[in-house]
Amino acid sequence: MIAWFDQKRLSLASVIRVYLGGYFIYTGIYKVLGPVSFLKAIHLYNLLPETPPYFLNATAIILPWMEIICGIALLLGWYVRGAATIIALMFCAFTPAIFLRSLGVMHEQGISFFTVEFDCGCGTGAEIIWIKLCKNMALFSLACITALSKSRYFAIEGLMCKRAGACPLNDSTSPNPDKDNPAIDPTT
Amino acid sequence: MIRTIKEILLLVIVSTAIAVVANSVRANPAIKGHLSWGKNYFKRTASPEATPAITTNAPPVVTTADKPEETEYHIEHDFQTISHEDVAALLDDPDTQAYLNIFVDARNDEAFQKGHIPGAIQADHYELEYYVENLLQYAPSADKIVVYCNGGSCEDSVLMCQDLLELGIDRSVIFLYEGGWKAWEASGAPIETGL
């Protein structure tokens, strides 16, 4: 029963990983296709100095590709922990920035926080910001779960460690995954 | 922990390398989307002697009065402005047909293709290298250059006016249409679509 539960938990973690990967590939491609829109969006946060312009421009050029590469890594299950950590760090940087900007917009326009709407440059167009913040918190949680999870179902890392015969993690490639991991093997 | 740091570093290096190559490839005019690493796209320079705004006795445009926040211009600048009525009047001016009055649309490709002032030349500040040749074909000989973008909080037209100054165009012929596309479209004035 415990093994069944653990297997479901590990499968769910893999589903989360694949979902995060797909999401970041999508938003990354959106930003790569419109680099100027993304540059304008990050400029509005006033997080980075205008002069010298290298920081702002480099962020607009590199960040979308980082999202795509991390998305691909998550989707394939390759360097999962590193990719999920990068994504979690991005949320740590941008979610407070979105919140602060929404307060600024609220103050400027004299409107309620719950009606503030703008394009945060997140790759999803103009959105009601409190909803966007909730989504970001949820995605941040998913990124943390992925970074901490040992699940390597349908993952290159799972295949590679199985081939090397040194799987520290429970993975789907094993005929009986729970036997490989004493921590969740109900017979131990 | 060390393994995670190694993974992060590798992913950052791979992403940066791909981004650098992709950005270089996009410098090709046929592809677009290139960003210059060292260009300050948001540089705003104040002129030593700001010219007064053109005033007209014509009544203000009222067609968008129910949405004042959309037509009110929020960007500070020191360029002379032109009213909606004067822009509309320029459209029928014979000088406009002779390219002595030109309209410069400072919005991006997508917005320009959806609709623009008839006869307008597109010149996106952020990708000026693609438009500068066409712009310099008409701008130096123009008597009036009307620059616009979306209006509201869109600063692209102000940045475009600065670009024109940097290209050697005299400040006295540059006019900023603050209402921009939102005011133009809302007034029911004629529009042109496509490139």
Interface residues (C-beta under 8 A of the other chain):
Chain A: V32 L33 G34 P35 V36 S37 L39 K40 H43 E50 T51 P52 P53 Y54 L56 N57 A58 A60 I61 I62 P64 W65 M66 I68 I69 C70 A73 Y79 R81 G82 A83 T85 I86 Q109 A147
Chain B: R3 T4 I5 K6 E7 I8 L10 L11 V12 V14 S15 T16 I18 A19 V20 A22 N23 R26 G33 H34 L35 S36 W37 G38 K39 N40 Y41 F42 K43 E69 N108 D124 Y126 E127
